[in-house]
Amino acid sequence: MKTIIRSIAKFFSEADMFLLALSLISAIYGVVLVSSVTRSFVTNEIYVQIAAIIIGIALFVLFSYIDIDIIADKSRLLLIFSALFISTLFFWGVGMQEVGNSAWLRFWGIGIQPAEIVKIPFIIIVSRMLTNFRERKTLDSFWSLVQIILVFAVLFVLILASSADLGSALVYVFILLTMMFIAGVKLRWFAIGGVAVAAAFPLFWVNYLSEGQQARILAPFAEDALDPEVYERITWQANQSVRAIASGEFLGQGLGNGRLTQRQGIPAQHTDFIFAAAGEELGFVGAIFIVILLVAIIIRCIYVGIKSNNSLGMLVCIGIAAMLITQTVGNIGMCLAIMPVIGITLPFFSYGGSSIVTCFAAMGIVSGIKMRPKPMRFRQM
C-alpha cells in the first residue's frame, strides 16, 4: 500500500500536472460542447467521448513513465507497425464514401482512425532519425535527407491511397517540415524541396486529387476557378460556419440555444466545425477561450522541449507542438472560411475517440520528457 501511495505521490510531484490540467480543461470543455450540439438527436457520441478521455488519461500516466529513448530505439518496428496499421484501410476502411474518404476502421460501432494514431509514431521515428544524423554530423547530407523523406513518403502515400484523407496527410507534411527546420536542416534543402514540389504538383493535382478535393482547395482562394453551382455547394459548409460564429457576437446565444447549432444547420458541428458551434452558443468569449487553452498547451510543449536539454526529447516535443499548431490553425481556418475544408479535427475539442486518445498520449510523452533526468553531460555544464 505504501508503495502505491509513494508512486502516486511521485507522479503528482514529477509529472507535468500543468499540462494535464490544461488538457483536461480543454477535453471537458469539448464534452460540454459536444453534449450541446448533439442534444437534438439520440446519440452515443458523448459516452464515446468520455470513454476516450478516460483512456487518454490512463495513457497520459503510462507514457509519463516510459522513457522516450526506449520507444525511439524501436523506430523500425514503429515504421512497420504504422505502415501496416494504415494499410488495413485498404481492406476495412469506412467513412464518408460520397467524397471518397474511408479513413476509419469500425468495430462494434466504434471508429478508429489509423492516420490520427500514427502521428505519434511518425514524430518519434523522425525525431530519432534527425537526432542520429545530428550526432553523426550528417544531417545535411543528401542520403540522410532522402531516408527521412522516404519514411514520410511511405506513410503519406499510404494515407492518400488507402483513405483519400488529405487533411490528415497534410498534417504530416507540416510536422515534418517543422521538425527538419528546428533540427537545423539547411535552408537550401527547403528551397530545393520547394522547387521539386512545385514541379510535381500539377501531376499530383491531376492524378491524385479528386474533383471534390480540388474544389475544396480552390474555394477559399479562387471563386472564379469554379463553376458557380459547384462553388456554392462546396462553400456551403464554411458559409454556415461563418454565419454561426458571427451570430454569436460577444457572449453567444447561450449553451444549447444556438439557432443553427440546435437545428443541425452547421455541417459536422460536433467534429470538424465544433469551433463554429462554440462561437454561436458561447460567442467571442467562448471561442477565444478555446484558442487560449490550445495556445497554452502548445507553448507548454515547446517549453518542455527546450528545457529537456536533449535533442530527441526536444524534437519530439516540437513535433507534437507542430501537430497541434497545424490542426488548430487548419480547423479554425476552415471554420472562418479562410482555409480549405479538408477535414481536420480541433485537438481536445472535436468529437473523436482517436483524436482524444492521441492528444492525451502525446501530452503524456511530453510529461515523460519533463520527468526524465537531464543527461549527465548537461548537468555538468
Steps between C-alpha positions, in 0.01 A plus 500: 500500500783737591667426165183597314465818702865589435454436126193722489677773695800475267277531196328812630833657597694418182246474215394810310180564693464843341486339156257235625278770651494697174419183307220401738345846498506498120357148475222571753419822316481289185261254669273788597497624141443153352218442748336826397526453124374140511211555740247527216544136396551168677867409488778329693768753401522651845564160664766414242666836565504450876635146460774632270598761761525232770719285273699811411570578865621144553732537201624835634605325821651205312706710257615726783690200638634362170842624392460640148851380411388140546207551263714690249755216490222287348442746217518233231228299670298819541525565126391146414209524744397840362507382138305184577247682717422755230493223237206336678288777351543339157291208626278632776499878463163676531394862520363774280474299184325782310825694496720193469621512860530168685726594789344291781497145622174418674447228758172463689403856414831652615724668245880500502694735272846353428644818347416686821667247728807454278593868540676416826714216360581723202623779726713257702648337189596831340637630831725195533626533143569872532676447834719223362598704195579803718724292726681359196520850346333369184171688536551698179623211290285407202464136607388593854225725367394237247451248782282743694294590193453131415356428845263793462410404142406144598246617758378798293432286193338225705262748663393649168481167317311314772261769621534819291530684833674812372454692825691246710767459232570873494547504878791258448652742248509790745623283786792384285592848375491648850714227651757517219524877535542487879755217468717732290459379143648767272257734328638408159342156536162657568544713189593196291206309645267790426607505135456122475152516655400786271614299197316186609185671628314513165544123467380447857206737444378325188564138591459471877239756605132444430290779350339554838837541673617740229185707541539516880859623465409764240185627670652743756748646253365486145124533466532568126675165449185306590162457343254723697284203595802300615636801688173550687481133596865479609494822705167428670670336799740787560228763441272337758791495742573870450130587545491307826813665638383848398157448657660413833643852535679560831325275753316258274138388482538272800607140541237280337330798338694549177249545219711331235668255735181363655343459157809315376561787260877477536656204316702261717432732792625251760819415309669728245281803575481486879669841512211652304249353745701646790504838327122501453400378845777653714603791279839662464576431866442126463691480172800697622518284813550198270784680326662599832488142628652354184770769479589434865532125431718564194725742687535251785608225257762730347619610845547141619688419180738791541560421869565131431858575385471186292482498122256209475269632771510849356410381150217278625350794692537727197339236279204472735471879515510513119219243486286712733580825318417354159170355614401809698578745220353271235178435690433857608597619151235266354239633740584859404492414125857616447642151446380196301250265663708183497395329820732585791386454859550760773731339761328406829170660392369320192310178549713200417647228717815461292571872515444526876708191579781619272507846657516368856764241407706777340470712814609198705813472286576869562443444872737202489768712335459754781536224762814347350825596675717734296793326324816502712689707243246780540490486878878548507493806278 
